[in-house]
Amino acid sequence: MDMPIPNAAILDRKARIVAELRRVLPADAVIEDGVELRAYECDALSAYRCPPLAAILPRNTAEVAAALKVCHAEGVPVVPRGAGTSLAGGALPTADSVILGIARMNAVLEVSYPDRYIRVEAGRTNLSVTGAVEEEGFFYAPDPSSQLACAIAGNIAMNSGGAHCLKYGVTTNNLLGVTMVLMDGTVLEIGGPWSDAAGLDLLGLVCGSEGQLGVVTEATLRILPKPEGALPVLIGFDSSEVAGACVSDIIKAGVLPVAIEFMDGPCIKACEAFAKAGYPDCEALLIVEVEGAEAEIRHQLGLITDIARRHNPVELREAADADQAKRIWLGRKSAFGAMGQINDYMCLDGTIPVSSLPMVLRRIGELSRDYGLDVANVFHAGDGNMHPLILYNANTPGEQEKCEALGADILRLCVEAGGCLTGEHGVGIEKRDLMEVQYGPADLEAQLRVKDVFDPQWLLNPAKVFPLHVTASRRAG
Ligand SMILES: Cc1cc2nc3c(=O)[nH]c(=O)nc-3n(C[C@H](O)[C@H](O)[C@H](O)COP(=O)(O)OP(=O)(O)OC[C@H]3O[C@@H](n4cnc5c(N)ncnc54)[C@H](O)[C@@H]3O)c2cc1C
């Protein structure tokens, strides 16, 4: 993975840059010590590491603005960081950049139940947004599996999704407004608690912009009343392709469960060992969840089980009780961690049309055999968001490169199937060099010009999202 050569002039000025940051921030908000900086040298794409020049931990929007003004004046790149759970390397620093971490900004600022919104500082974790409103019977819908740790800011930057986004939509469908600081320290208010503002939809631009346009410091989020009840069902099959065909038929029939999750044999085994959820021993498993009042649950379940039976499932079982329902989700949401206990892996994130699931699963199997690397599959099947996990041994020379090549071929396959390079994890550095598979020069240029407007010096997270050769002249200033 290529990264730009660090700017030697910036490295030489480290002492002055740190002194300037200390001038505008509290003493404990600036980290320059090499050992302490190791905490910021990577995110969850831990195959790539590089300690930053310094890290700063501001406490509010004013401090973020003051720090950005300093970095802007000094021409120092800034990499915004939430909780560092990006699987795409979005929060990976360069040696000449300052990490701007917003973990200290996690307060709830305002809640309105009648108007169904919550305003939080953007370092607040995803799960604790629901935690702040659940006593009143509300929840925040987007539920990435990393929700215990990941920050709302990171969710906004990556337009994150999760198992239950099939029904409720991803972050962009649940985000109402942000406070965002531009690289030169200008503070913008974009959107708000109302549903649709006049003028250009800047909020749509910000959501999914991967820390390229500004630093999000506060967010207004839609909250929803909790459904009356919910029930997950396990549907086991003796082949991944048949499970894929079943998903396709459920969606085609117009039934809208709240979630349809898919796991293949290796994932089922790893997750069952981790969560003891009672998963059947089979080649492919769907977890389908329906919710609502009892009558609604029964009606939807009837439709789904009728479709499933046409595909000869080897198992069709409702969660026996609330505890089993909880463990079924614990198993699925722990899938990455559970697989990680067994093997090194690289997690991909491509999206495909649901109808092409059987074909894509077959082709992934063929590619896996061609490369001699096993691939385990776990994904949000209902919206075609695939997460093939390529298993490899990081200690075997050359295996990581082989794994990257297989990953690139699988993502190319997603694009060929009519899908796209990323469903929810973002481009980061991981898929940066594949962007030209998806976009022509004019399409890419339009995206670069949007960044030109918000960050004309290309100082915010500059080595990400776009191929380096495409951005070279802009990054050179
Ligand atoms: C075990 C595991 C499971 C996961 N499951 C899911 C899943 O189900 N669904 C899903 O979508 N993702 C998932 N992810 C990926 C990851 O959790 C999400 O991308 C998440 O939104 C990242 O949030 P973060 O706070 O950790 O952001 P970081 O990793 O810190 O940063 C991510 C990106 O956001 C930018 N950023 C951070 N803060 C700001 C800010 N204040 N302003 C502007 N930009 C900012 C960074 O520059 C970077 O580009 C998973 C990750 C792990 C490790």
The ligand as a MOL file (V3000), in Angstrom:
LIG
                    3D

  0  0  0     0  0            999 V3000
M  V30 BEGIN CTAB
M  V30 COUNTS 53 58 0 0 0
M  V30 BEGIN ATOM
M  V30 1 C -15.4910 -5.4530 14.7370 0
M  V30 2 C -15.9650 -4.3770 13.7820 0
M  V30 3 C -17.2460 -4.4400 13.2800 0
M  V30 4 C -17.6950 -3.4460 12.3910 0
M  V30 5 N -18.9780 -3.5190 11.9480 0
M  V30 6 C -19.4470 -2.5330 11.1400 0
M  V30 7 C -20.7950 -2.5660 10.6860 0
M  V30 8 O -21.5880 -3.4500 11.0090 0
M  V30 9 N -21.2020 -1.5580 9.8840 0
M  V30 10 C -20.3700 -0.5290 9.5180 0
M  V30 11 O -20.8100 0.3550 8.7870 0
M  V30 12 N -19.0920 -0.4920 9.9340 0
M  V30 13 C -18.6070 -1.4500 10.7340 0
M  V30 14 N -17.3100 -1.4060 11.1610 0
M  V30 15 C -16.4150 -0.3180 10.6820 0
M  V30 16 C -16.3480 0.9130 11.6180 0
M  V30 17 O -16.7410 0.5880 12.9200 0
M  V30 18 C -17.2100 2.0600 11.0710 0
M  V30 19 O -16.6580 2.5350 9.8550 0
M  V30 20 C -17.3250 3.2340 12.0490 0
M  V30 21 O -18.2910 4.1480 11.6070 0
M  V30 22 C -16.0200 3.9780 12.2930 0
M  V30 23 O -16.2340 4.8500 13.3770 0
M  V30 24 P -14.9950 5.3720 14.2570 0
M  V30 25 O -15.5280 6.3420 15.2470 0
M  V30 26 O -14.2280 4.2510 14.7990 0
M  V30 27 O -14.1880 6.1620 13.1370 0
M  V30 28 P -12.6320 6.1510 12.8210 0
M  V30 29 O -12.1740 4.7800 12.5180 0
M  V30 30 O -11.9070 6.8870 13.8780 0
M  V30 31 O -12.6110 7.0190 11.4940 0
M  V30 32 C -13.3200 6.5930 10.3640 0
M  V30 33 C -13.3390 7.7170 9.3270 0
M  V30 34 O -14.0600 8.8160 9.8540 0
M  V30 35 C -13.2930 10.0040 9.7810 0
M  V30 36 N -13.6540 10.8010 10.9600 0
M  V30 37 C -13.5520 10.4270 12.2520 0
M  V30 38 N -13.9560 11.4330 13.0480 0
M  V30 39 C -14.3430 12.4400 12.2390 0
M  V30 40 C -14.8440 13.7460 12.4630 0
M  V30 41 N -15.0490 14.2040 13.7010 0
M  V30 42 N -15.1230 14.5310 11.4070 0
M  V30 43 C -14.9140 14.0930 10.1380 0
M  V30 44 N -14.4310 12.8590 9.8730 0
M  V30 45 C -14.1510 12.0480 10.9050 0
M  V30 46 C -11.8510 9.5200 9.8150 0
M  V30 47 O -10.9650 10.4650 9.2540 0
M  V30 48 C -11.9500 8.2550 8.9880 0
M  V30 49 O -11.8980 8.5620 7.6220 0
M  V30 50 C -16.8330 -2.3900 12.0290 0
M  V30 51 C -15.5360 -2.3330 12.5500 0
M  V30 52 C -15.1050 -3.3180 13.4080 0
M  V30 53 C -13.7090 -3.2220 13.9550 0
M  V30 END ATOM
M  V30 BEGIN BOND
M  V30 1 1 1 2
M  V30 2 1 2 3
M  V30 3 2 2 52
M  V30 4 2 3 4
M  V30 5 1 4 5
M  V30 6 1 4 50
M  V30 7 2 5 6
M  V30 8 1 6 7
M  V30 9 1 6 13
M  V30 10 2 7 8
M  V30 11 1 7 9
M  V30 12 1 9 10
M  V30 13 2 10 11
M  V30 14 1 10 12
M  V30 15 2 12 13
M  V30 16 1 13 14
M  V30 17 1 14 15
M  V30 18 1 14 50
M  V30 19 1 15 16
M  V30 20 1 16 17
M  V30 21 1 16 18
M  V30 22 1 18 19
M  V30 23 1 18 20
M  V30 24 1 20 21
M  V30 25 1 20 22
M  V30 26 1 22 23
M  V30 27 1 23 24
M  V30 28 2 24 25
M  V30 29 1 24 26
M  V30 30 1 24 27
M  V30 31 1 27 28
M  V30 32 2 28 29
M  V30 33 1 28 30
M  V30 34 1 28 31
M  V30 35 1 31 32
M  V30 36 1 32 33
M  V30 37 1 33 34
M  V30 38 1 33 48
M  V30 39 1 34 35
M  V30 40 1 35 36
M  V30 41 1 35 46
M  V30 42 1 36 37
M  V30 43 1 36 45
M  V30 44 2 37 38
M  V30 45 1 38 39
M  V30 46 1 39 40
M  V30 47 2 39 45
M  V30 48 1 40 41
M  V30 49 2 40 42
M  V30 50 1 42 43
M  V30 51 2 43 44
M  V30 52 1 44 45
M  V30 53 1 46 47
M  V30 54 1 46 48
M  V30 55 1 48 49
M  V30 56 2 50 51
M  V30 57 1 51 52
M  V30 58 1 52 53
M  V30 END BOND
M  V30 END CTAB
M  END
